Amino acid sequence: MKDELGLEYTSSHAESAVLFNQALTRYLASDATTMSQLEDVLFADPEMPMAMMFRAYLLKLAADPRFKVRIDQCLDTLVQRTDLNEREILHREALTLWRDNQLEEAAHAFDNIICQYPRDMLAIRVAHYLHFYGQGGNAMIGSLAEVVRSWQPDEPFYGYLKGMECFALEEL
């Protein structure tokens, strides 16, 4: 199934991509209900790989070592999956690097995703986070430079993308 930006998702329910993007919107808006919205996605489609990875990303962002077990469980499930599309495989690889605290390698893995899939806002946002805490403004700008050209002002998430670009410029 594809979402409104043309990204493919492995899913068993037609509405999963819409629900996923609703959770993503909440994440981008720093909404405190992001995890509960994501849990609704996983309740409706418990096997959706991108939703599982999104949950693991949120747990990793919490920077609480107690969540490592849950992140490991997510990855264990995803490693056994043989039906992931190419983008989901790349996300799984990036998550593995990040889980293992290989931050620079993880940032490069997310950059690789967004080079191939410049409309993958989840990958864009996680790369932005990793660059901020890694190499700073120059890396943030470098990560966003080509991506911004792939978006139009009337598309979903465009405002968030421009906000990330402005923040990166401020960090220079």
N, C-alpha and C positions, 0 to 999 in steps of 0.2 A: 504494500500500500504506500501511496505517496501523500505527503502533506501539501499545503498550499504553496510552499516554496520549492516543491519538486524533490524533496528528500524522501528516500525510501526507508520504510520501517518494516521489520519483521514483526508481524502482529496477527492475532487471530480475530480481532474485532475492528470493524470499519471505523469506529469513532475513536480509536486509541490515539491516533496522531493528533486529532483535535484536542483531546484531553491532555496529551503530553505537552502540546504547545501552550495550553492554558497554564499548566504548572510551570513551564519555562518562562512565560510572561511574569508570573508571580516571582520567580527567582530573580529575573532581571530587574524587577521593581523593588527588590529587597523586602518582599512581603513575608510577614511572619507565618503565613498559612501555606507557604510553598510545600513543605513536607506533607502536610495533610492532603493537599491537592494531588501530590504525586502518589500518595498512598491510595487515593481514589482511582488513579490510573491503574495501579498495580492490583487493586481489588477487582477491577473490571477486566484486566488483562494481565494476570500474574506472571506470564511467561514473556512479556514484551522486553526484549534485551535492552533497548535504549532507556526504558523506564528503570530497569534494574541498575544500569550504569549511572543514570542520573541520581538515583538514591545513593549509590556508592560515592559519587562525587560530592554530594551534600554532606555525607558522613565524613569524608576526608576533609572537606572545608571546615568542619567543626573543630578539627585539630585536637580531637580527644582520643588518646590511645585506646580507650575502652571500646571504640567503634571498629578497631582493626578486625576483630572476629567477624563482625557483620560484613565488612568489606571483603574479607577473605571468602566468606560464604557466597557472596555475590559472584566473585571471580571464579570460584570453584564451579558454580552452576554455569557460568558463561563459557568456561573452557570446554565443558562437555557438549556444548551446543554445536551442531554441524550445519545449522540452517541460517547462520548469520550472513548478512550481506557484507560487501567489502567495507563499507563505512563503519558498520558495527564491529567488524574485526579490528579495524584501526582504532576505534574507541576502546576496545578491550585491551589492545596492546598499550595504549596510552595510560589507561587506568592501572594496568599492571606496573608500569614504570613509576607512576605516581604513588601507588600503594607501597612500593619498595623504596620510597623516598629518593628516587633518582629524578630530582626536580628539573634539572636542565634537560635531561633526556626526555622527560615527560612533556615539557614545554615544546620541545622540537617535534615530538610525536603529535601533539595537538596542532602545531603549525602545519605539519604534513597533512593532517585531516582537512584543515581549512584551505590549504592550497588546492586540494582535490575537490573539496565541497565548500565553496566560499559562502554558502548560505546556511551552514551548520552553526547556528547561533550558540548552541551549548558548547561546542568545541571552541568557538571564538571567545566566549566568556571565560572558560576555564583557562585557556591559553593566556588571556589578559591577566587573570589572577596570578598565574604562575610567573609570568614575566614581571609583574609588579614586585613580587617578593623575591625574584631572582635578579635579572639584569636591569630592571628598571625601565625608564621612559623610552630609551632608544629601542629596546627589544619590543616594547609594547607597540610603538609606532611601526616598526618593521613588520610585526605580525599583522597589523591592521591595514597596511598600505594598499595591498592589492585587493583585499576583501572589500573595502569601502567602495571601490569602483564597480563591484558586482551587484550593488544594491541600488534601488530607486527610492526616493523619499516617500512614496505612497505604499511601500511594502511593510508588512509586519516586522517589528523589531528594529526598523531603521533608526528610530529615535534613540534607542538604547545603544546601537552601534555608533552613532555620532557622539553620544555621551561618553562612550569608552574612548573614542578618538580624542575628544577634548581633554579628558582626564590624562591620557597619555601625553598629550602636548604639554600639559601643565607640569608633568613629571620630568620633562627634559631639563 
